[in-house]
Amino acid sequence: MDPDVRKTLMELNRPRGKFRTQVLKKSQEKVRKNIKSTFRFSRVLKKIGENIPKCSCTRQLSRAFCTELFPFWGIMKKYSIRKYLLADFVAGLTVGIIHIPQGMAYGLLTNLPPVYGLYTSFFPVILYFFFGSSKKISIGTYAVTSLMVGAVVQEKADLYLRPSISTTTIASSVGPPIINSTAETAYSIITANTTAVPLISTTRHHPTAADLTDDELRVRVGLAMSVTFMAGLIQLFLGSFRFGGLASFMSDPLISGFTTGAAIHVFTSQVKYLFGVQVFSYHGAFKMIYFYRDFFAVLNQVNPVAAVGSVTTIFVLILIKEGINNNPTCMKNLPVPIPVELFVVIAGTVISHYTKINEKFDVEVVGHIPVGVPPPTLSHLGFIGDVVGDAIAVSFVAFATSYAMAKILAEKDKEEVNANQELVANGLCNVIGALFSSFCCSASLSRSLVQENSGGKTQVVGLVSSLLVFIVIAYIGPMFSSLPNCILACIVIVTLKGMFHQFHDMVFLWRLCKRDFAVWFVTFLATIILDAGLGLMVGVIFALYFVLRNTQRPYICAMGRVPGTNAYKDLKLSRTLIQIPGIKIFRFDCNLYFANAEQFRDRLYERTGLNPKKLKTKKQKALYKALLQRKREVELAEIEEAAALKKEKKQMKKRITIEEDVEKDDDDDKSLTEEQQTELQLENDEMQTRFSRAWVPPVHTVVLDFSVISYVDSVAVKILSQIIMDYKEVGIKIFLAGCREDVRKIIKKSEFYQTIDYNCLYFTIHEAVVIAQELNQQVGDPPLSPKDVLMVEEESREASARLAAISESEEKYPGDIPQLGASE
């Protein structure tokens, strides 16, 4: 090959390779641009960046976060040792003295040894000092939460534990026995989800703390700690994600009815200890009915020593509490209330220890109380999967009670309570407390009132009371091992007096609001008949029913103007209100969303009396009537014109063939003079005016008051557009007055403005009314719709055709004159 040719080819190949590379690069860049323009990643990322709140960490934000998470920091910064320390110390001793007997009594209420009530009076109180936002409530044991935890422990323990001999006997009658093959202890652990069957035995059905075996104690403590830990996790989760507003779903009548019903359950659970009888504890629905049936059956087996001790204790407690502590005359001279519960516990323990009533008279006592603080452990949390549903109810009740009590006490001192922080505080108290063998805690009404009346200022009261409880747990706890259970039962029953006073709420609510009375009574009745958890569920569902019912049947009204003002009110409120002529004003006091949008439309049609379907039927009838009248006029005009034409033709004796008439008509249609065009235009205008005046709507404008509506969804906007279109067909305009900014944004983002051709949003009702009146004066007769215009044009064409037909027939038959109604 020639070297020159070779060189030329090499030079040609080099740029070709570069060209290919450039083409590939350009094609790749084009593909990237197409992908970016198609998917618009930059716009999407920019939109996401706008919607995601910007996170920034500054010193001020960090300080505000720490102050919210640890409210004690802000409280202690303003703490005055000179003003508050002595008052908090005295109040702490008073509350601590009450903590000891109440903790042991409520520990017994949870079907656990009483020492676990002391643990609950110690660990959660210290934790709440750091995380709680209320200064006045007393955290610790509470009757209702203790009862709910005790119900869970009793119900689930029956599924895991049964006496081996009795279980085998009963299981043989209902199916194959499902028990553990080992029989080293008196109780065997059942792993299947079986139903507990009442045992017929001469021994105690549910052993006391002294009789609990290791397996039974482990299962009961595990169940109590599991439900406490799970309830704390739920509270902590809700508080972390700012769901404190859920407390508003549990109204005061709901909480009052539930706690009153739960107080009766608490009283029922302590009756057997008062009289020293053995009654099987049922669980589930109707358990109270079954309990009292068995209780009255064994009432002849009452232990006289326990009964006499119970009556005496109750008498002493009521005498000192009502006669001295709560007596306004004596309260002025008492620096602190008399700790009568502690005196009763000490006296009962001493008498029981020296008289040996447990051995001689078979009176149940507390039993062994371990010394020292329990170490943290996770071994008790093995039943979390079985108690999730119960933990939800316990968590809501515990938080609702604490938050309600905190709000009541904070309002007296004009302080604020953070609901989200209260959820976090209660959650941490239960989660960490469950690791230290403390069951679910809550605020106690009686202790909180004692704390306030004794002069407590801050949560330093909790630290002092915890110190006193710690001394009992660490050193002097075993001294109370001889305390009779009937004494603790008396303390619990007398403490319920405040809850039983809530029966007065029923009478008050009956006079004030029948709905709240219904919520209170239904919740109370369901709690008594069914159970604490089921009763709470029924109460919440019944209360939510009224919420949904209010959205379906809100307050609606047609409004009128107050004379001499720009204000508008319900026409039913006063006869002096002025109803604006030609304008209807409608108000719907509820947010619009998918559940009540159709209800809004139906109520609008009903209250204003303007149903578009009925109005459309009336409009069609009116236009048809006008059309018939026009046809008769046209027929008369045609007859008169035909007669005049005949007379004229006779005088002029001039004939015109049909072909010439057709040509003439064609020529007239093709080229009309200005005079003819003017006459035709006047005739069309007259026809349109006639048809427009044939239908006049009852009103020309409907104003919707949206000032109380803060939210609308897409379904509501769609139905609102449909309402506007329906009214537009009958000649009525819709104005929206007082729309808030959120409603305006939703309406703007939807296709609402494509359905209307006029401005319908106004700031106030009066502005909408004034503009509607001005527009009605300017417009005069209402314009015809496109359908009506087509009807007029069709009628004009038909009249022209009939006129031509009459002319043709006259030319053919000059002697015949058509009569009225002879056409078609």
C-alpha positions in Angstrom: 0.0 0.0 0.0 1.2 3.4 -0.8 2.5 5.2 2.3 0.7 8.3 1.4 -2.6 6.5 1.1 -1.8 4.7 4.4 -1.1 7.9 6.2 -4.3 9.5 4.8 -6.4 6.6 6.1 -4.8 6.8 9.5 -5.6 10.4 9.7 -9.2 9.7 8.7 -9.5 7.0 11.3 -8.2 9.2 14.2 -10.9 11.8 14.1 -13.5 9.1 13.5 -12.6 7.6 16.9 -12.7 11.0 18.6 -16.0 11.7 16.9 -17.5 8.4 18.3 -16.3 9.3 21.8 -17.8 12.8 21.5 -21.1 11.4 20.2 -21.2 8.9 23.1 -20.6 11.6 25.6 -23.2 13.9 24.1 -25.8 11.1 24.1 -25.1 10.3 27.7 -25.5 13.9 28.7 -28.7 14.1 26.7 -30.0 11.0 28.5 -29.1 12.5 31.9 -30.9 15.7 31.0 -33.9 13.8 29.9 -34.0 11.8 33.1 -33.6 14.9 35.2 -36.3 16.7 33.2 -38.6 13.7 33.4 -38.3 12.8 37.0 -37.3 16.3 38.3 -35.1 15.0 41.1 -34.0 18.5 41.9 -37.5 19.8 42.4 -38.5 16.7 44.4 -35.4 17.1 46.6 -36.1 20.8 47.0 -39.7 20.1 48.0 -38.6 17.5 50.5 -36.1 19.9 51.9 -38.9 22.5 52.3 -41.2 20.2 54.1 -38.6 18.6 56.4 -38.0 20.9 59.4 -34.5 22.2 59.6 -32.5 20.7 62.5 -30.2 23.0 64.2 -28.4 22.6 67.6 -27.6 25.7 69.4 -26.9 26.4 73.0 -30.3 27.9 73.6 -32.1 25.0 72.0 -30.0 22.5 74.0 -30.8 24.3 77.2 -34.5 24.4 76.4 -34.5 20.7 75.6 -32.8 19.8 78.8 -35.1 22.1 80.8 -38.1 20.4 79.3 -36.7 16.9 79.8 -35.6 17.6 83.4 -38.1 20.1 84.8 -36.5 19.8 88.3 -33.6 21.9 86.9 -35.8 25.0 86.4 -37.7 24.3 89.7 -34.5 24.0 91.7 -33.0 27.2 90.1 -35.9 29.2 91.7 -36.0 27.1 94.9 -35.7 29.2 98.1 -34.3 27.2 101.0 -35.5 29.8 103.4 -39.1 29.7 102.2 -39.7 26.2 101.0 -37.3 23.7 102.7 -39.1 23.5 106.1 -42.5 23.3 104.6 -41.4 20.6 102.1 -39.7 18.6 104.9 -42.8 18.6 107.1 -45.0 17.7 104.2 -42.6 15.0 103.1 -42.7 13.3 106.5 -46.5 13.5 106.5 -46.8 12.0 103.0 -44.1 9.4 103.8 -46.0 8.2 106.9 -49.1 7.8 104.6 -47.0 6.0 102.0 -46.1 3.2 104.3 -49.6 1.8 105.2 -51.1 2.7 101.8 -48.2 1.0 100.0 -48.6 -2.2 101.9 -52.4 -2.1 101.5 -52.3 -1.5 97.7 -49.5 -4.1 97.4 -52.0 -6.6 98.8 -54.5 -5.3 96.3 -52.3 -6.4 93.4 -52.2 -10.0 94.6 -48.6 -9.6 95.5 -46.8 -9.5 98.9 -47.3 -6.0 100.5 -43.5 -5.2 100.3 -44.0 -4.6 96.5 -46.2 -1.7 97.4 -43.4 -0.2 99.4 -41.1 -0.6 96.4 -43.7 1.3 94.3 -43.7 4.0 97.0 -40.0 4.5 96.7 -38.5 4.1 93.2 -41.1 5.9 91.1 -41.2 8.8 93.5 -37.5 9.5 93.1 -37.7 9.2 89.3 -40.7 11.6 89.2 -38.7 14.2 91.1 -36.3 14.5 88.1 -38.7 14.1 85.2 -42.2 15.3 86.5 -43.5 18.7 85.6 -46.1 19.0 88.4 -45.0 20.3 91.8 -48.0 19.1 93.8 -49.0 15.5 93.0 -47.9 12.5 95.0 -46.8 9.6 92.8 -46.8 6.1 94.1 -49.5 3.4 94.6 -53.0 4.1 93.5 -56.1 2.0 94.1 -57.4 1.8 90.5 -54.1 0.9 88.9 -53.3 -1.5 91.7 -56.7 -3.2 91.1 -56.1 -3.4 87.3 -52.6 -4.9 87.8 -54.0 -7.3 90.4 -56.7 -8.4 87.9 -54.1 -9.1 85.3 -52.0 -11.0 87.8 -54.9 -13.1 89.0 -56.2 -13.9 85.6 -52.9 -14.8 84.0 -51.6 -16.6 87.0 -54.6 -19.0 86.8 -53.4 -19.9 83.4 -49.9 -20.7 84.5 -50.4 -22.1 88.0 -52.7 -24.7 89.4 -52.5 -27.2 92.2 -51.2 -30.4 90.7 -53.8 -32.8 92.2 -56.8 -30.7 91.5 -55.6 -29.8 88.0 -55.3 -33.4 87.1 -58.8 -34.2 88.4 -60.5 -31.2 86.6 -58.5 -31.6 83.4 -59.6 -35.3 83.1 -63.2 -34.1 82.8 -62.6 -31.5 80.2 -59.8 -33.0 78.1 -56.2 -34.3 78.4 -54.2 -32.7 81.2 -51.8 -30.1 80.2 -49.4 -29.8 83.2 -45.7 -30.0 83.9 -44.5 -33.5 84.5 -42.4 -32.4 87.4 -44.2 -32.3 90.8 -41.5 -31.0 93.1 -43.6 -28.1 94.2 -47.2 -27.8 95.2 -47.9 -25.8 92.0 -47.1 -26.6 88.4 -46.6 -24.2 85.5 -49.0 -24.6 82.6 -47.7 -23.4 79.3 -50.9 -23.7 77.3 -53.5 -21.0 77.1 -56.2 -22.8 79.1 -59.1 -21.4 81.1 -59.0 -21.3 84.8 -61.6 -23.4 86.5 -62.7 -22.7 90.1 -61.3 -25.3 92.5 -63.4 -26.9 95.2 -61.1 -27.3 98.1 -61.1 -26.7 101.8 -57.8 -24.8 101.6 -57.3 -21.3 100.6 -58.0 -20.7 96.9 -55.4 -18.1 96.5 -52.5 -18.4 99.0 -51.3 -15.3 100.9 -47.8 -13.9 100.9 -46.8 -16.4 103.6 -48.0 -19.3 101.6 -46.7 -18.4 98.1 -44.2 -20.9 96.7 -41.2 -19.8 94.7 -42.8 -20.7 91.3 -46.1 -18.9 92.1 -44.3 -15.8 93.4 -42.1 -15.8 90.4 -45.1 -16.0 88.0 -47.1 -13.3 89.8 -44.2 -10.9 90.1 -43.3 -11.5 86.5 -46.8 -10.7 85.3 -47.0 -7.6 87.4 -43.6 -6.3 86.3 -44.3 -7.2 82.6 -47.6 -5.3 82.5 -45.9 -2.4 84.3 -42.9 -2.3 81.9 -45.2 -2.5 78.8 -47.4 0.3 80.1 -44.3 2.4 80.7 -43.1 1.8 77.2 -46.5 2.9 75.8 -46.4 6.0 77.8 -42.8 6.8 76.9 -43.6 6.2 73.2 -46.6 8.5 73.3 -44.7 11.2 75.2 -41.7 11.1 72.9 -43.9 11.6 69.8 -46.0 14.3 71.5 -49.2 12.4 71.8 -50.2 14.1 75.1 -53.3 15.4 73.4 -54.8 11.9 73.6 -55.6 12.6 77.2 -58.4 14.9 76.0 -60.3 11.8 74.7 -60.8 10.7 78.2 -63.1 13.4 79.5 -63.8 14.2 83.1 -67.2 12.4 83.2 -65.5 9.3 81.7 -62.7 9.3 84.3 -65.1 10.0 87.1 -67.5 7.2 86.1 -64.6 4.7 85.6 -62.9 5.5 88.9 -66.2 5.3 90.8 -66.9 1.9 89.2 -63.3 0.8 89.9 -63.7 1.9 93.5 -66.6 -0.6 93.9 -64.3 -3.3 92.5 -61.6 -2.3 95.0 -64.1 -2.4 97.8 -65.3 -5.9 96.7 -61.8 -7.2 96.6 -61.2 -6.2 100.2 -64.5 -7.5 101.7 -63.2 -11.0 102.2 -60.3 -9.7 104.3 -62.7 -7.7 106.4 -64.7 -10.7 107.5 -61.9 -13.3 107.2 -63.7 -15.6 104.8 -62.3 -17.5 101.9 -64.0 -16.7 98.5 -62.7 -17.6 95.1 -61.7 -14.5 93.1 -63.2 -14.6 89.6 -62.0 -12.6 86.7 -63.7 -11.4 83.5 -67.2 -10.2 82.9 -69.8 -10.5 85.7 -67.1 -11.4 88.2 -68.6 -9.1 90.9 -72.0 -11.0 90.6 -70.3 -14.3 91.0 -68.2 -13.1 93.9 -71.1 -11.8 96.0 -73.0 -15.0 95.2 -70.2 -17.0 96.8 -69.6 -14.4 99.5 -73.1 -14.6 100.8 -73.0 -18.4 100.6 -70.0 -18.5 103.1 -71.1 -15.6 105.2 -71.8 -18.0 108.1 -68.1 -18.8 108.2 -67.1 -15.2 109.3 -64.0 -15.0 111.5 -65.2 -13.0 114.5 -61.8 -11.7 115.4 -61.1 -10.3 111.9 -64.6 -8.8 111.8 -64.4 -7.1 115.2 -60.9 -5.8 114.3 -62.1 -4.5 111.0 -65.1 -2.7 112.5 -62.9 -1.1 115.2 -60.3 0.0 112.7 -62.8 1.6 110.4 -64.5 3.4 113.2 -61.1 4.8 114.5 -60.1 5.8 111.0 -63.3 7.6 110.2 -63.5 9.2 113.6 -60.0 10.8 113.4 -60.1 11.6 109.7 -63.6 13.2 109.7 -63.7 14.5 113.2 -60.2 16.0 113.4 -58.2 16.0 110.1 -61.1 17.1 107.9 -62.8 19.2 110.5 -62.4 22.9 109.5 -62.4 23.9 113.2 -59.6 21.5 114.1 -57.6 21.9 111.0 -56.6 25.5 111.9 -54.9 24.2 115.1 -53.1 21.3 113.5 -49.8 21.9 111.8 -50.0 18.6 110.0 -52.8 16.0 109.7 -52.7 13.2 112.3 -51.1 10.0 110.6 -53.9 7.8 111.8 -53.1 5.1 109.2 -49.6 4.7 110.6 -50.9 4.5 114.2 -53.5 1.9 113.2 -50.8 -0.2 111.5 -48.4 0.0 114.5 -51.2 -0.8 116.9 -52.4 -3.7 114.8 -48.9 -5.1 114.4 -48.2 -5.0 118.1 -51.5 -6.6 119.1 -51.2 -9.3 116.5 -47.6 -10.1 117.5 -48.3 -10.5 121.2 -51.7 -12.2 121.0 -50.7 -14.6 118.2 -54.0 -14.1 116.4 -52.7 -15.8 113.3 -52.0 -19.0 115.1 -54.9 -19.0 117.6 -57.7 -17.5 115.6 -56.6 -18.1 112.0 -56.4 -14.4 111.0 -54.4 -13.8 107.9 -51.3 -11.7 108.3 -48.8 -10.0 106.0 -46.1 -12.6 106.5 -42.4 -12.4 105.7 -41.1 -9.1 104.4 -37.6 -9.2 102.9 -35.0 -6.6 104.0 -33.2 -4.4 101.6 -33.6 -2.8 98.2 -34.2 -5.3 95.4 -31.5 -5.2 92.7 -32.5 -4.4 89.1 -33.3 -7.5 87.0 -34.7 -8.4 83.6 -35.8 -11.9 84.6 -39.3 -10.6 85.5 -40.1 -9.5 82.0 -40.8 -12.8 80.5 -44.6 -12.3 80.1 -44.6 -9.1 78.0 -46.2 -10.8 75.0 -49.2 -11.9 77.1 -50.1 -8.6 78.7 -49.9 -6.1 75.8 -53.7 -5.5 75.6 -54.0 -5.1 79.4 -51.0 -2.8 79.4 -52.7 -0.3 77.0 -55.7 0.1 79.4 -53.4 0.4 82.5 -51.2 3.0 80.8 -54.1 5.2 79.8 -55.8 5.0 83.2 -52.6 5.7 85.1 -51.7 8.7 82.9 -55.2 10.1 82.8 -55.5 10.0 86.6 -52.1 11.6 87.1 -52.6 14.3 84.5 -56.1 15.2 85.7 -54.9 15.5 89.3 -51.9 17.6 88.2 -54.1 20.0 86.2 -56.5 20.4 89.2 -53.7 21.3 91.6 -51.9 23.4 89.0 -54.9 25.6 88.3 -55.1 26.7 91.9 -51.5 28.2 91.7 -51.9 29.3 88.1 -49.2 26.9 86.9 -48.9 24.9 83.7 -48.5 21.2 83.3 -46.9 19.7 80.2 -48.9 16.7 79.1 -46.1 15.3 76.9 -43.6 15.6 79.7 -46.0 13.9 82.1 -46.3 11.0 79.7 -42.5 10.8 79.6 -42.2 11.0 83.4 -44.8 8.3 84.0 -43.3 6.1 81.4 -39.8 6.3 82.8 -41.2 5.7 86.3 -42.9 2.5 85.2 -40.1 1.3 82.9 -37.3 1.8 85.3 -39.5 0.9 88.3 -40.4 -2.4 86.8 -36.7 -3.3 86.8 -36.7 -2.7 90.5 -39.8 -4.8 91.2 -42.3 -1.8 91.3 -45.7 -2.2 89.8 -47.6 0.5 87.9 -47.6 3.9 89.6 -50.0 6.8 89.4 -50.9 9.9 91.4 -53.1 9.4 94.5 -55.9 11.8 95.2 -55.7 11.5 99.0 -51.9 11.8 99.2 -51.9 14.7 96.8 -54.4 16.6 98.9 -52.5 15.8 102.1 -49.3 17.1 100.5 -51.0 20.3 99.5 -52.8 20.8 102.8 -49.6 20.2 104.8 -47.8 23.0 103.0 -45.8 21.1 100.3 -44.3 23.5 97.7 -42.2 21.3 95.3 -41.3 17.7 94.6 -38.7 17.8 97.3 -41.6 16.4 99.3 -41.1 13.2 97.3 -37.5 13.0 98.2 -38.2 13.3 101.9 -41.0 10.7 101.8 -38.8 8.3 99.8 -36.2 8.6 102.5 -38.7 7.5 105.1 -39.9 4.6 102.9 -36.3 3.6 102.3 -35.8 3.3 106.1 -38.8 1.0 106.3 -37.6 -1.1 103.4 -34.0 -1.4 104.5 -34.3 -1.8 108.3 -37.7 -2.1 109.9 -39.8 -3.9 107.2 -39.7 -7.3 109.0 -41.4 -5.8 112.1 -44.7 -5.5 110.1 -44.8 -9.3 109.3 -47.5 -9.8 112.0 -49.7 -7.1 110.6 -53.2 -8.5 109.9 -54.5 -8.2 106.4 -57.8 -6.9 107.6 -56.1 -3.8 108.9 -54.7 -3.0 105.5 -58.1 -3.7 103.9 -59.7 -1.2 106.3 -57.2 1.4 105.2 -58.0 0.8 101.6 -61.7 1.0 102.1 -61.6 4.2 104.1 -59.3 5.8 101.5 -62.0 5.1 98.9 -64.3 7.7 100.5 -63.1 10.4 98.1 -64.0 8.2 95.1 -67.5 7.4 96.4 -68.1 11.1 96.7 -68.0 11.2 92.9 -71.6 9.9 93.0 -72.5 13.6 93.4 -71.1 14.2 89.9 -74.0 12.1 88.5 -76.6 14.4 90.0 -74.7 17.5 88.9 -74.2 16.2 85.3 -77.9 15.3 85.1 -78.8 18.9 85.7 -76.0 20.3 83.5 -75.7 18.0 80.5 -77.5 14.8 79.7 -74.7 13.7 77.4 -72.1 13.8 80.0 -74.4 12.1 82.4 -74.9 9.3 79.9 -71.1 8.9 79.5 -70.7 8.8 83.2 -73.5 6.3 83.9 -72.6 4.0 81.0 -68.9 3.9 81.9 -69.8 3.3 85.6 -72.3 0.5 84.8 -70.0 -1.2 82.3 -67.1 -1.1 84.8 -69.2 -2.7 87.5 -70.8 -5.4 85.3 -68.0 -6.3 83.0 -64.6 -5.4 84.4 -62.2 -2.5 84.8 -60.6 -2.9 81.4 -63.7 -3.7 79.5 -65.6 -0.9 81.3 -63.0 1.6 80.2 -63.2 0.4 76.6 -67.0 0.7 76.6 -66.8 4.2 78.1 -64.2 5.4 75.5 -66.3 4.0 72.6 -69.4 5.5 74.0 -67.7 8.9 74.4 -66.3 8.7 70.9 -69.8 7.9 69.6 -71.0 11.3 70.9 -68.0 13.0 69.2 -68.8 11.3 65.8 -72.5 12.1 66.4 -71.7 15.8 66.9 -69.8 15.8 63.6 -72.8 14.2 61.9 -75.4 16.4 63.6 -73.7 19.7 64.4 -75.4 23.0 65.1 -76.8 24.5 61.9 -78.9 27.6 61.4 -80.2 30.1 58.9 -78.9 33.5 59.8 -80.3 37.0 59.8 -78.9 40.5 60.3 -79.1 42.3 63.7 -80.8 45.6 63.1 -78.4 48.5 63.0 -75.2 46.4 63.0 -73.1 44.2 60.7 -73.6 41.2 62.9 -75.6 38.1 61.9 -77.2 35.6 64.2 -79.5 32.6 64.1 -83.0 33.6 63.0 -84.5 31.4 65.8 -82.9 33.4 68.5 -84.9 36.6 68.0 -87.8 37.8 66.0 -86.1 41.2 65.5 -83.5 39.8 63.2 -83.8 40.9 59.6 -83.7 38.3 56.8 -82.0 39.9 53.7 -84.3 39.7 50.7 -83.0 37.5 47.9 -80.2 36.1 50.1 -80.0 33.1 52.3 -77.2 32.8 55.0 -76.3 29.3 56.2 -74.0 28.2 59.0 -72.5 24.8 59.7 -70.6 24.6 63.0 -68.2 21.7 62.3 -65.2 20.8 60.2 -66.0 19.4 56.8 -64.6 16.1 55.8 -65.6 12.8 54.2 -67.8 11.7 57.0 -70.2 14.7 57.1 -69.8 16.3 53.7 -73.0 14.8 52.3 -74.7 15.6 55.6 -73.7 19.3 55.1 -75.2 19.2 51.6 -78.5 17.7 52.8 -78.8 20.1 55.7 -78.1 23.1 53.4 -80.9 22.1 51.1 -83.2 21.4 54.0 -82.6 24.5 56.1 -82.6 27.0 53.2 -85.5 25.3 51.4 -83.5 25.5 48.1 -83.2 22.0 46.7 -81.5 22.3 43.2 -83.4 19.2 41.9 -86.8 20.7 42.8 -85.8 24.1 41.6 -84.6 22.6 38.3 -88.0 20.9 37.8 -89.8 24.2 38.5 -87.5 26.0 36.0 -88.2 23.5 33.3 -91.9 23.8 33.9 -91.7 27.6 33.7 -89.7 27.6 30.5 -92.0 25.0 28.9 -95.0 27.2 29.8 -93.2 30.2 28.3 -92.5 28.1 25.2 -96.1 27.1 24.8 -97.2 30.7 25.1 -94.6 31.7 22.5 -95.8 29.0 20.2 -99.4 30.3 20.4 -98.2 33.9 19.8 -96.2 32.7 16.8 -99.2 30.8 15.4 -101.5 33.8 15.7 -98.8 36.0 14.1 -98.5 33.4 11.2 -102.3 33.4 10.7 -102.4 37.2 10.6 -99.5 37.4 8.3 -101.0 34.8 6.0 -104.3 36.7 5.8 -102.5 40.0 5.1 -100.4 38.3 2.5 -103.5 36.8 0.8 -105.3 40.2 0.8 -102.2 41.9 -0.7 -101.9 39.3 -3.4 -105.5 39.6 -4.4 -105.1 43.3 -4.7 -102.0 43.1 -6.8 -103.2 40.0 -8.6 -99.6 38.7 -8.7 -98.6 35.2 -8.6 -95.2 33.9 -7.5 -94.2 30.3 -8.2 -92.8 28.0 -5.5 -89.4 28.0 -7.2 -89.2 31.8 -7.1 -90.3 31.8 -3.4 -87.5 29.4 -2.6 -85.0 31.4 -4.5 -86.1 34.5 -2.8 -85.9 32.9 0.6 -82.5 31.7 -0.2 -81.4 35.1 -1.3 -82.9 36.6 1.9 -81.0 34.2 4.0 -77.8 34.8 2.2 -78.0 38.6 2.1 -80.1 40.5 4.7 -80.4 44.2 4.9 -79.4 46.1 7.9 -83.0 46.8 8.8 -83.8 43.1 8.6 -80.7 42.2 10.7 -81.8 44.8 13.3 -85.3 43.4 13.4 -84.0 39.8 13.7 -81.7 40.9 16.6 -84.5 42.6 18.4 -86.7 39.6 18.0 -84.0 37.3 19.4 -83.4 39.7 22.3 -87.1 39.8 23.0 -87.3 36.0 23.0 -84.3 35.8 25.4 -85.8 38.4 27.7 -89.1 36.5 27.7 -87.5 33.2 28.5 -85.2 34.8 31.2 -88.2 36.4 32.9 -90.1 33.2 32.7 -87.9 31.7 35.5 -86.8 33.8 38.5 -85.2 31.8 41.3 -86.4 32.4 44.9 -83.1 33.9 45.9 -80.2 35.1 43.9 -77.4 34.3 46.4 -76.6 31.8 49.2 -73.9 32.8 51.6 -72.1 30.0 53.5 -70.6 31.0 56.8 -67.2 29.2 57.0 -65.8 31.2 59.9 -66.0 28.2 62.3 -64.7 25.6 59.8 -60.9 25.1 60.3 -60.5 22.0 58.1 -61.9 20.6 54.8 -60.7 17.6 52.9 -60.7 16.7 49.2 -64.1 15.0 49.5 -65.7 18.1 51.0 -64.2 20.3 48.3 -65.6 18.0 45.7 -69.1 18.1 47.1 -68.9 21.9 47.6 -68.0 22.2 43.9 -71.0 20.0 43.0 -73.3 22.2 45.2 -72.1 25.3 43.3 -72.7 23.7 39.9 -76.2 22.6 40.9 -77.1 26.0 42.1 -75.6 27.6 39.0 -78.0 25.7 36.8 -80.9 27.3 38.5 -79.4 30.8 38.6 -78.2 31.0 42.2 -74.7 32.0 43.3 -72.8 30.6 46.2 -70.5 32.9 48.3 -68.1 31.5 51.0 -67.6 34.0 53.9 -64.9 33.9 56.6 -62.7 31.1 55.2 -59.6 30.6 57.2 -56.1 30.4 55.7 -55.9 26.6 55.8 -59.3 26.2 54.1 -58.2 28.8 51.4 -55.0 26.8 50.7 -56.9 23.5 50.3 -59.5 25.1 48.0 -56.7 26.7 46.0 -54.8 23.5 45.5 -57.9 21.6 44.4 -59.8 22.1 41.1 -62.4 24.2 42.8 -61.9 27.4 40.8 -62.4 25.6 37.5 -66.0 25.0 38.3 -67.0 28.7 38.9 -66.6 31.9 36.8 -66.9 34.4 39.6 -65.3 35.4 42.9 -66.9 33.5 45.7 -64.5 34.0 48.7 -65.1 36.9 51.1 -63.7 37.9 54.4 -67.0 38.5 56.3 -70.7 37.7 55.9 -71.5 41.4 55.6 -69.1 41.9 52.8 -70.6 38.9 50.9 -74.1 40.3 51.4 -73.3 43.8 50.2 -71.5 42.6 47.1 -74.4 40.1 46.3 -76.9 43.0 46.5 -74.8 45.2 44.2 -74.3 42.5 41.6 -78.0 41.7 41.6 -78.9 45.4 41.0 -76.4 45.6 38.1 -77.3 42.4 36.4 -81.1 42.8 36.5 -82.7 39.9 34.8 -80.9 36.6 35.3 -79.0 35.5 32.2 -80.0 32.4 30.3 -78.1 29.2 30.6 -76.6 27.6 27.4 -79.4 25.1 27.4 -82.0 27.9 27.4 -80.2 29.7 24.6 -80.3 26.6 22.4 -84.0 26.3 23.2 -84.7 29.9 22.0 -82.7 29.3 18.8 -84.5 26.1 18.1 -87.9 27.8 18.6 -86.8 30.7 16.3 -85.9 28.2 13.5 -89.2 26.3 14.0 -91.2 29.5 13.7 -89.4 30.5 10.5 -90.0 27.0 9.0 -93.7 27.1 9.9 -94.0 30.6 8.3 -92.4 29.4 5.1 -94.7 26.4 5.1 -97.8 28.6 5.5 -96.6 30.8 2.6 -96.2 27.8 0.4 -99.6 26.4 1.2 -101.2 29.8 0.6 -99.7 29.9 -2.9 -101.0 26.5 -3.6 -104.5 26.9 -2.0 -105.3 30.6 -1.9 -108.9 30.0 -0.7 -107.9 28.3 2.5 -106.9 30.2 5.6 -105.2 28.1 8.4 -107.0 28.3 11.7 -105.6 28.6 15.2 -103.8 25.4 16.3 -104.0 23.9 12.8 -100.2 23.6 12.4 -98.5 20.2 12.7 
